[in-house]
Amino acid sequence: MKLFKNKYLRILVFLFIIMNIVAFFHAYRFTHFADDNPEKTKSPQKISSFEKVKTLFFGVNNPKPKNTKFPTQKYKTLKLHSNKEIECWLIKTEKSKGTIILFHGYGGEKSSMISKSDEFIKLGFNTMLVDFMGSGNSQGNQTTIGFNEAEEVKTSFDYLHRTGEKNIYLFGTSMGAVAIMKCINDTKIKPKGIIIECPFGSMYTTVCARFKKMNAPTFPMARILLFWGGIQNGFWGFNHNPTEYAKNINCPTLLLYGEKDKSVSRKEIDEIFANLTGQKELITYKNTGHENYLIKNKKEWVKNISTFINITTSN
């Protein structure tokens, strides 16, 4: 009996070690882009069962996101020193009503924000498109899913504030939205308003969502992966909770969400919205997932944005 218990214990210890090794490498590949990875792993819906298992054990192929196009308008390239050196594009318009800073999501870069920048320009605003660290032409290959990126939001805001700009809006999608929320929570900056698309409720829930999309059990690997991801990147991942950040956001906020989103639940969005303390509005788009809202909802999106900005600029 004792021999059986010892053998059983050794098996459990072995499995626990294997799970931690797998989680360690998976977390690293998720938070560190690679310049030499030629092809990004496809979405879970587009890969075979074998590829899903392989991805689950060894992590995704994550090539460093590159700028794939450039603004059609005249723009200035800025290099700002934050926790990393980040690159931005500043596009100015005549008689602007203010400046909107755009922050991309995970696996994106500033050129992915050009279509939305174009719409803000049509509304009479300057725009500033930002490459977070590890993306585009910014320094490094690391991403912290909005945690350290919050400092880069502050750097971008401070740059414009020093130029004398008073009407500064922050726009972010997914990870970009989370970085904005954490920045306001941590530094108390006061933008004229923020527009945030599909922020996740907590780092843990977004890790779980990735497992669920692959039809994989979340326990215990989601927690182990989050533990190692935080350790590798210098923060406690279990405390990275935009739902809590929302409690310290009192500026006007427009929260946007796609009802078919499989990465962020409606429950997360409702909790974030409930915790926002200032002027706020929640708008959802039908038949829309975790994607660029302009693809299926351009007219509605532009109308929603325009109405929000007109109300806040008049206050």
N, C-alpha and C positions, 0 to 999 in steps of 0.2 A: 504493500500500500504506500509506504513511504517512498519507495523507488518510483512508483507511478506518479506521485505528487511532484517529485523532483523533476521527472521528465516533462510533465505537463507545465511546470513552472519555467523550465528552460525553453520550451516551445513558445510560451507567451512572451518571454523576454526577447527571444529571437525575432518574433513577429513585430514586437514593439520597436526594436532597433531598425528592422527593415522599413517599417512605416515611416520612421523618422528620417531615414536616409532618402527615401523617395520624396517625402515632403520637403526636405531641405533643397534638393535639386529642382523640384517643381517650383518652389517659391522663388528660387534664384532666377530661373528662366522667365518667370512671370514678371519680375521686377527689374530685370536687366536685359536690355535689347542687345542684339548681336549684329555687328556690321557684316559678318561673314555668313549669315543665314540667308540663303537666296530666296526662300519661299516661306511665307507665313502659313501657319497651320490653319486649315479651313475651319469654318464654324462647325459645331457638333452635329448640326443637322445635315451636313454635306460630306461627312466622312463615314467610313465603314466601322463596324463593331470592333474589328481588330485595331484600326487606327485610333479609335476612342480609348481602347485599353492601353495602347502604346502611349498616347498622349497623357492619360491619367497617371501612368507610372513615371514617365520621363519628362513631362512638361511640354509646353508648346514651343514651336519655332517662332521666335519674335525678332524679326529683323528691325533695326532701328528705323523709325518712320522718317521718310525724306519728303521735303517739299517737292510736290509734283507739278505745280503750276505757279504762276505769279499774278499779282494784281494787274488789271488792265489800266488802272489809273496810275498817275505818277506817285511814287512812294519813296520814303526814306528808310533805309535799313539802320536799325539801332542795335548796339551791343551794350546791354545793361549788366552791371555786376551785382549779382544777388548771392544766394548760397552757391550757385553756379553761374557762369556767364550765359546769359540768355539772349537770343536774337529776336527782334521784333520788326514788324513793318508798320510804319506810320503813314497813313493816307489822310491828307488834309483837303477840305473843301472850302470854298469861299463862303464867308458869312455863316460859319458853322454854328449850330445850336449847342454844341458840346462835343465830347469825345466818348466813344464807346470802346472799351477794351474787350477783346474777344479771346477766350481761353478754350482750347480744344479738349477732347476727351482722351481716354486711354487708347494708345495705339494710333493717335492722330498727330497732327502737326498744324502749323498755322495756315498752310495753304488749303486745308480742309475747311477753313472758316471763311474763305473768299466769297462764296455765294451769299452768306449771311452778311458779311461786311458790305457787299454791294447793296443790299436792301437798306442797311443803316445809312449808307451814303445817300441813297435816294431820299431818305427822310431828312437829310440836311445835316448829318453828323460827320465829324472826323472819325476815323477808326484806327485802332492799334491792335494788330494781330500778333500774338505771342507764341513762341515755341517754348514749351516747358522744358526743363532739364531732361536730357536724354533723347529729345525729339528734334527733328528738323536740323537746324544749324546751331542749336544750343549745345552747351558743353555736356560731355559724359554720355553714358548709355543707361543710366539708372532712372527708374520711376518709382515714386512712393504712393501712387494712387491718390494724390491730392494732399498728402500730409506735409512734406517739405515744399511742395509746389505752392502752398499757401504763402510762403515767404516771397515767392516770385510774383504773386499777385500784388503783394505789398510794394515790392520794388517797382513794378509797372505803374501802380497808382501814384506812388511818390514822385516818379519821374514827371508825370503829367501835372501833378499838383505844383511842382517846383516851377513849371513853365507858366503858371498863372491860370491854368484851366480850372474852372470851378464846377462845371457841369460834367462830372465824370460818372458814366454808367459802366457797370461790369456785367458782361455776358459770359456764361459758361455752360457747356454741355457735359453731362455725366461727370467725369473726373474734374473737368474744369469748373463745374458748378460746386462740387465738393470743396475744391481749393478756395474758391471765393468765400464759401460759408466758414471754413476754418480760419481764413484770414481775418474776416470781420470779428469772429469769436475771439481770436487771439490778440489782435492789434487795435480793434475798435476804430478802424478807418471808417469814414463817413461818405460813401458814394451817394450820388443823387438818387440812385436806385439800382437794383440788380434784377437781371433776368436769368433764371436758372432752369435748365432743362434736365429732367430725369436724374437728379442726384440720388445716390443710394442712401439708405437709412443708417447703415453701419458697415464697417469693413467686414465684419463677420457675415452679415447677410449677403453681401455681394460675392464673397468666396463661396458660400453655400449655393448661391444661384448658379455659379459656374458648374458645380458638381451636378446639380439638378438638371441642367441642360444636357448633360451627358448621361443622364439616367443613372448616376452613381450615388451611392449612399454618402451623406454628409458626415456622419459620425463613424469614426473619430477624426477622419483625415482633414476635414475642414479646419478644425481647431488646431491640429498639429501644423498644418500648412501656414495658417495665420501666425502661429507662434514663431515659426522659423522665418517667415517673411519679415516680421517686425524686428526680430533679432538681427537679421542680415542688414536691415536698412536703418537701424538705430532708433526705433520707436516701438511702443507697445501697441500692436495692432488692434487689440480688443478695446482700446480707448478712442479709436478713430471713428467717431459717431456723429455724422451730420445732423441726426435727429436732435442731439444735445446742442450742437452748435447753433441750431435754429433758435434756441431760447434767448440767445444774445444778439439776434438780428432784428433791429427795429427800423431799418430803412425800408422804403417802399420796395416790395418784392413781387415779381411776376413769376409764378411757378408753372412750368409746362410739363406735360406728361403724355406719353402714348399709351393708350389702353391695352395694346397688345404686347407691351414690353415684358420680355421674359427674363430680363436682367435685374429689373427693379420692380417690386410689387406695388400695387395700389396702396396697400397698408403702409408701406414705408413713406410714400408720398403724402398720405393723409396725416401721418404722425408728424412729419416735417412741417406741413402746412399749419397744423394745429399749434405747433410750438413757436412759429414766427410771431413776433410781438408787435410789429408795425403794420402799416397799410399793406394789404396783401390780396392777391388774387390767384386762384388756381384754375387753369384751363387744360382740358384734356382733348386729345385727338383720337377719333375712332380709327380702327383698322391701321394703327401706326405702332410700330415696335420701337426698339432701342436703335434709332436711326436718325438721319437728317430729316427734321420735320418739314423742310421745304419740299421734299420729294413728293409728298402726298397732300400737303396742306399749305401750299405757298400763299394763296390768297388769304386764308384764315389766319395764318401765322403773321403775315405782314400787318393785317388789320389789328390783331391782338397786340403786337409790339407797338404799333403806331398809337393806339388808344392809350396804352400804359404810359408811353413816353410823353404824350401830350398832356395827360393828367398830372404827371409828376413835374414836368417843366413849368407848368402854370402855378404850382404851389410855392 
